[in-house]
């Protein structure tokens, strides 16, 4: 899912605000923008989601795909 630091007008389930302090800037996950990329293109890990936030992202995704 895409991540942006631009404030979002759409709320859940289209976007989810990440908890403050997780990334250097306030950030939102765009749940409706699912992407696949090669693991070769991944850089270093910049954050880890807690179980609660991951659960919210999965709930949002399930709402979108029905």
N, CA, C and O atoms as a Tinker XYZ file with bonds, in Angstrom:
   264  protein
     1  N      0.843000   -1.171000    0.000000    73     2
     2  CA     0.000000    0.000000    0.000000    64     1     3
     3  C      0.890000    1.237000    0.000000    63     2     4     5
     4  O      1.959000    1.257000    0.610000    81     3
     5  N      0.431000    2.246000   -0.686000    73     3     6
     6  CA     1.201000    3.484000   -0.786000    64     5     7
     7  C      1.149000    4.239000    0.545000    63     6     8     9
     8  O      0.152000    4.183000    1.265000    81     7
     9  N      2.236000    4.943000    0.855000    73     7    10
    10  CA     2.310000    5.791000    2.056000    64     9    11
    11  C      2.613000    7.209000    1.595000    63    10    12    13
    12  O      3.440000    7.417000    0.708000    81    11
    13  N      1.937000    8.190000    2.204000    73    11    14
    14  CA     2.148000    9.590000    1.850000    64    13    15
    15  C      2.261000   10.437000    3.113000    63    14    16    17
    16  O      1.731000   10.079000    4.165000    81    15
    17  N      2.954000   11.555000    2.994000    73    15    18
    18  CA     3.019000   12.501000    4.110000    64    17    19
    19  C      2.086000   13.679000    3.873000    63    18    20    21
    20  O      2.042000   14.612000    4.676000    81    19
    21  N      1.341000   13.639000    2.774000    73    19    22
    22  CA     0.371000   14.693000    2.473000    64    21    23
    23  C     -0.948000   14.392000    3.184000    63    22    24    25
    24  O     -1.483000   13.293000    3.038000    81    23
    25  N     -1.484000   15.350000    3.954000    73    23    26
    26  CA    -2.770000   15.110000    4.630000    64    25    27
    27  C     -3.841000   14.662000    3.637000    63    26    28    29
    28  O     -3.931000   15.181000    2.524000    81    27
    29  N     -4.640000   13.703000    4.054000    73    27    30
    30  CA    -5.640000   13.108000    3.174000    64    29    31
    31  C     -7.044000   13.570000    3.527000    63    30    32    33
    32  O     -7.387000   13.716000    4.700000    81    31
    33  N     -7.853000   13.798000    2.494000    73    31    34
    34  CA    -9.255000   14.181000    2.700000    64    33    35
    35  C    -10.110000   12.950000    2.973000    63    34    36    37
    36  O    -11.038000   12.987000    3.781000    81    35
    37  N     -9.776000   11.845000    2.273000    73    35    38
    38  CA   -10.539000   10.612000    2.454000    64    37    39
    39  C    -10.146000    9.956000    3.771000    63    38    40    41
    40  O     -8.972000    9.935000    4.140000    81    39
    41  N    -11.122000    9.431000    4.462000    73    39    42
    42  CA   -10.851000    8.738000    5.715000    64    41    43
    43  C    -10.880000    7.233000    5.528000    63    42    44    45
    44  O    -10.826000    6.730000    4.406000    81    43
    45  N    -10.965000    6.535000    6.621000    73    43    46
    46  CA   -11.016000    5.083000    6.622000    64    45    47
    47  C    -12.254000    4.627000    5.862000    63    46    48    49
    48  O    -13.300000    5.240000    6.075000    81    47
    49  N    -12.243000    3.638000    5.019000    73    47    50
    50  CA   -11.205000    2.654000    4.776000    64    49    51
    51  C    -10.244000    3.008000    3.638000    63    50    52    53
    52  O     -9.383000    2.197000    3.300000    81    51
    53  N    -10.367000    4.201000    3.036000    73    51    54
    54  CA    -9.464000    4.542000    1.937000    64    53    55
    55  C     -8.071000    4.915000    2.425000    63    54    56    57
    56  O     -7.079000    4.606000    1.765000    81    55
    57  N     -7.989000    5.573000    3.572000    73    55    58
    58  CA    -6.686000    5.932000    4.144000    64    57    59
    59  C     -6.695000    5.690000    5.651000    63    58    60    61
    60  O     -7.749000    5.679000    6.288000    81    59
    61  N     -5.508000    5.499000    6.203000    73    59    62
    62  CA    -5.365000    5.320000    7.643000    64    61    63
    63  C     -4.154000    6.125000    8.094000    63    62    64    65
    64  O     -3.052000    5.954000    7.571000    81    63
    65  N     -4.367000    6.999000    9.065000    73    63    66
    66  CA    -3.247000    7.781000    9.595000    64    65    67
    67  C     -2.397000    6.883000   10.488000    63    66    68    69
    68  O     -2.918000    6.188000   11.360000    81    67
    69  N     -1.092000    6.904000   10.263000    73    67    70
    70  CA    -0.185000    6.107000   11.086000    64    69    71
    71  C      0.030000    6.805000   12.425000    63    70    72    73
    72  O     -0.019000    8.033000   12.504000    81    71
    73  N      0.267000    6.026000   13.474000    73    71    74
    74  CA     0.511000    6.637000   14.787000    64    73    75
    75  C      1.688000    7.614000   14.738000    63    74    76    77
    76  O      2.677000    7.364000   14.049000    81    75
    77  N      1.578000    8.720000   15.464000    73    75    78
    78  CA     2.649000    9.715000   15.454000    64    77    79
    79  C      3.933000    9.111000   16.001000    63    78    80    81
    80  O      3.914000    8.282000   16.911000    81    79
    81  N      5.048000    9.543000   15.425000    73    79    82
    82  CA     6.339000    9.050000   15.836000    64    81    83
    83  C      6.805000    7.805000   15.107000    63    82    84    85
    84  O      7.969000    7.422000   15.220000    81    83
    85  N      5.915000    7.169000   14.361000    73    83    86
    86  CA     6.306000    5.959000   13.640000    64    85    87
    87  C      7.262000    6.297000   12.495000    63    86    88    89
    88  O      8.236000    5.582000   12.259000    81    87
    89  N      6.979000    7.380000   11.794000    73    87    90
    90  CA     7.825000    7.881000   10.720000    64    89    91
    91  C      8.214000    9.318000   11.050000    63    90    92    93
    92  O      7.566000    9.949000   11.885000    81    91
    93  N      9.257000    9.848000   10.416000    73    91    94
    94  CA     9.711000   11.216000   10.741000    64    93    95
    95  C      8.638000   12.290000   10.547000    63    94    96    97
    96  O      8.635000   13.289000   11.267000    81    95
    97  N      7.732000   12.102000    9.591000    73    95    98
    98  CA     6.665000   13.067000    9.333000    64    97    99
    99  C      5.322000   12.391000    9.575000    63    98   100   101
   100  O      5.228000   11.167000    9.495000    81    99
   101  N      4.265000   13.180000    9.875000    73    99   102
   102  CA     2.923000   12.579000    9.918000    64   101   103
   103  C      2.661000   11.887000    8.582000    63   102   104   105
   104  O      2.937000   12.451000    7.523000    81   103
   105  N      2.129000   10.667000    8.632000    73   103   106
   106  CA     1.975000    9.884000    7.406000    64   105   107
   107  C      0.656000    9.132000    7.388000    63   106   108   109
   108  O      0.084000    8.818000    8.432000    81   107
   109  N      0.183000    8.849000    6.171000    73   107   110
   110  CA    -1.051000    8.120000    5.940000    64   109   111
   111  C     -0.782000    6.971000    4.985000    63   110   112   113
   112  O      0.014000    7.100000    4.055000    81   111
   113  N     -1.449000    5.843000    5.217000    73   111   114
   114  CA    -1.394000    4.717000    4.294000    64   113   115
   115  C     -2.618000    4.816000    3.397000    63   114   116   117
   116  O     -3.745000    4.930000    3.880000    81   115
   117  N     -2.393000    4.773000    2.095000    73   115   118
   118  CA    -3.489000    4.790000    1.125000    64   117   119
   119  C     -3.882000    3.337000    0.860000    63   118   120   121
   120  O     -3.326000    2.683000   -0.023000    81   119
   121  N     -4.835000    2.848000    1.626000    73   119   122
   122  CA    -5.226000    1.443000    1.580000    64   121   123
   123  C     -5.729000    1.058000    0.192000    63   122   124   125
   124  O     -5.563000   -0.087000   -0.231000    81   123
   125  N     -6.332000    1.988000   -0.509000    73   123   126
   126  CA    -6.897000    1.675000   -1.833000    64   125   127
   127  C     -5.834000    1.603000   -2.927000    63   126   128   129
   128  O     -6.151000    1.248000   -4.063000    81   127
   129  N     -4.586000    1.932000   -2.613000    73   127   130
   130  CA    -3.516000    1.893000   -3.621000    64   129   131
   131  C     -2.559000    0.743000   -3.315000    63   130   132   133
   132  O     -1.488000    0.932000   -2.738000    81   131
   133  N     -2.978000   -0.445000   -3.719000    73   131   134
   134  CA    -2.191000   -1.651000   -3.479000    64   133   135
   135  C     -1.178000   -1.810000   -4.600000    63   134   136   137
   136  O     -1.506000   -1.648000   -5.775000    81   135
   137  N      0.045000   -2.126000   -4.230000    73   135   138
   138  CA     1.113000   -2.294000   -5.220000    64   137   139
   139  C      1.890000   -3.562000   -4.915000    63   138   140   141
   140  O      1.923000   -4.028000   -3.776000    81   139
   141  N      2.510000   -4.108000   -5.938000    73   139   142
   142  CA     3.480000   -5.189000   -5.733000    64   141   143
   143  C      4.809000   -4.713000   -6.281000    63   142   144   145
   144  O      4.872000   -4.083000   -7.337000    81   143
   145  N      5.869000   -5.022000   -5.554000    73   143   146
   146  CA     7.212000   -4.686000   -6.033000    64   145   147
   147  C      8.131000   -5.863000   -5.735000    63   146   148   149
   148  O      7.863000   -6.669000   -4.845000    81   147
   149  N      9.190000   -5.945000   -6.476000    73   147   150
   150  CA    10.191000   -6.982000   -6.269000    64   149   151
   151  C     10.905000   -6.757000   -4.941000    63   150   152   153
   152  O     11.160000   -5.618000   -4.551000    81   151
   153  N     11.222000   -7.838000   -4.257000    73   151   154
   154  CA    11.972000   -7.713000   -2.999000    64   153   155
   155  C     13.362000   -7.146000   -3.244000    63   154   156   157
   156  O     13.990000   -6.622000   -2.324000    81   155
   157  N     13.849000   -7.248000   -4.481000    73   155   158
   158  CA    15.154000   -6.665000   -4.823000    64   157   159
   159  C     15.130000   -5.139000   -4.743000    63   158   160   161
   160  O     16.172000   -4.512000   -4.552000    81   159
   161  N     13.956000   -4.543000   -4.886000    73   159   162
   162  CA    13.825000   -3.083000   -4.872000    64   161   163
   163  C     13.635000   -2.517000   -3.472000    63   162   164   165
   164  O     13.656000   -1.300000   -3.289000    81   163
   165  N     13.450000   -3.383000   -2.485000    73   163   166
   166  CA    13.241000   -2.908000   -1.117000    64   165   167
   167  C     14.558000   -2.429000   -0.525000    63   166   168   169
   168  O     15.598000   -3.068000   -0.684000    81   167
   169  N     14.495000   -1.302000    0.155000    73   167   170
   170  CA    15.667000   -0.767000    0.846000    64   169   171
   171  C     15.638000   -1.185000    2.305000    63   170   172   173
   172  O     15.044000   -2.201000    2.666000    81   171
   173  N     16.291000   -0.382000    3.136000    73   171   174
   174  CA    16.311000   -0.720000    4.559000    64   173   175
   175  C     14.951000   -0.451000    5.198000    63   174   176   177
   176  O     14.192000    0.402000    4.737000    81   175
   177  N     14.664000   -1.176000    6.242000    73   175   178
   178  CA    13.408000   -1.041000    6.972000    64   177   179
   179  C     13.400000    0.301000    7.693000    63   178   180   181
   180  O     14.378000    0.654000    8.353000    81   179
   181  N     12.298000    1.060000    7.574000    73   179   182
   182  CA    12.227000    2.369000    8.222000    64   181   183
   183  C     11.244000    2.400000    9.380000    63   182   184   185
   184  O     11.264000    3.332000   10.183000    81   183
   185  N     10.379000    1.390000    9.476000    73   183   186
   186  CA     9.405000    1.349000   10.568000    64   185   187
   187  C      8.819000   -0.055000   10.666000    63   186   188   189
   188  O      8.927000   -0.860000    9.741000    81   187
   189  N      8.201000   -0.325000   11.805000    73   187   190
   190  CA     7.512000   -1.584000   12.028000    64   189   191
   191  C      6.121000   -1.250000   12.560000    63   190   192   193
   192  O      5.978000   -0.454000   13.489000    81   191
   193  N      5.105000   -1.858000   11.969000    73   191   194
   194  CA     3.741000   -1.629000   12.435000    64   193   195
   195  C      3.451000   -2.474000   13.657000    63   194   196   197
   196  O      3.885000   -3.622000   13.750000    81   195
   197  N      2.715000   -1.899000   14.591000    73   195   198
   198  CA     2.263000   -2.696000   15.718000    64   197   199
   199  C      1.055000   -3.529000   15.267000    63   198   200   201
   200  O      0.455000   -3.249000   14.229000    81   199
   201  N      0.713000   -4.529000   16.038000    73   199   202
   202  CA    -0.360000   -5.453000   15.664000    64   201   203
   203  C     -1.701000   -4.735000   15.472000    63   202   204   205
   204  O     -2.474000   -5.090000   14.582000    81   203
   205  N     -1.973000   -3.734000   16.300000    73   203   206
   206  CA    -3.252000   -3.012000   16.209000    64   205   207
   207  C     -3.363000   -2.253000   14.883000    63   206   208   209
   208  O     -4.397000   -2.319000   14.218000    81   207
   209  N     -2.309000   -1.536000   14.499000    73   207   210
   210  CA    -2.331000   -0.773000   13.249000    64   209   211
   211  C     -2.406000   -1.713000   12.061000    63   210   212   213
   212  O     -3.131000   -1.438000   11.105000    81   211
   213  N     -1.676000   -2.813000   12.099000    73   211   214
   214  CA    -1.743000   -3.791000   11.019000    64   213   215
   215  C     -3.157000   -4.347000   10.897000    63   214   216   217
   216  O     -3.664000   -4.522000    9.789000    81   215
   217  N     -3.790000   -4.622000   12.023000    73   215   218
   218  CA    -5.175000   -5.099000   12.013000    64   217   219
   219  C     -6.117000   -4.087000   11.383000    63   218   220   221
   220  O     -7.020000   -4.465000   10.637000    81   219
   221  N     -5.919000   -2.803000   11.671000    73   219   222
   222  CA    -6.758000   -1.759000   11.075000    64   221   223
   223  C     -6.565000   -1.702000    9.564000    63   222   224   225
   224  O     -7.530000   -1.520000    8.822000    81   223
   225  N     -5.319000   -1.856000    9.101000    73   223   226
   226  CA    -5.062000   -1.857000    7.660000    64   225   227
   227  C     -5.746000   -3.044000    6.990000    63   226   228   229
   228  O     -6.330000   -2.903000    5.915000    81   227
   229  N     -5.673000   -4.194000    7.614000    73   227   230
   230  CA    -6.329000   -5.383000    7.057000    64   229   231
   231  C     -7.839000   -5.196000    7.045000    63   230   232   233
   232  O     -8.491000   -5.561000    6.066000    81   231
   233  N     -8.413000   -4.636000    8.112000    73   231   234
   234  CA    -9.852000   -4.359000    8.144000    64   233   235
   235  C    -10.261000   -3.421000    7.014000    63   234   236   237
   236  O    -11.278000   -3.647000    6.357000    81   235
   237  N     -9.473000   -2.365000    6.782000    73   235   238
   238  CA    -9.769000   -1.433000    5.699000    64   237   239
   239  C     -9.709000   -2.110000    4.354000    63   238   240   241
   240  O    -10.565000   -1.871000    3.502000    81   239
   241  N     -8.720000   -2.947000    4.144000    73   239   242
   242  CA    -8.587000   -3.673000    2.890000    64   241   243
   243  C     -9.782000   -4.603000    2.681000    63   242   244   245
   244  O    -10.320000   -4.686000    1.577000    81   243
   245  N    -10.195000   -5.297000    3.735000    73   243   246
   246  CA   -11.347000   -6.199000    3.626000    64   245   247
   247  C    -12.631000   -5.424000    3.309000    63   246   248   249
   248  O    -13.483000   -5.919000    2.571000    81   247
   249  N    -12.775000   -4.220000    3.859000    73   247   250
   250  CA   -13.945000   -3.392000    3.526000    64   249   251
   251  C    -13.945000   -3.015000    2.045000    63   250   252   253
   252  O    -15.000000   -2.981000    1.412000    81   251
   253  N    -12.767000   -2.734000    1.495000    73   251   254
   254  CA   -12.684000   -2.317000    0.099000    64   253   255
   255  C    -12.950000   -3.464000   -0.873000    63   254   256   257
   256  O    -13.612000   -3.277000   -1.893000    81   255
   257  N    -12.437000   -4.642000   -0.557000    73   255   258
   258  CA   -12.573000   -5.765000   -1.497000    64   257   259
   259  C    -13.819000   -6.608000   -1.215000    63   258   260   261
   260  O    -14.192000   -7.468000   -2.012000    81   259
   261  N    -14.450000   -6.350000   -0.080000    73   259   262
   262  CA   -15.707000   -7.029000    0.231000    64   261   263
   263  C    -15.516000   -8.452000    0.570000    63   262   264
   264  O    -16.486000   -9.154000    0.855000    81   263
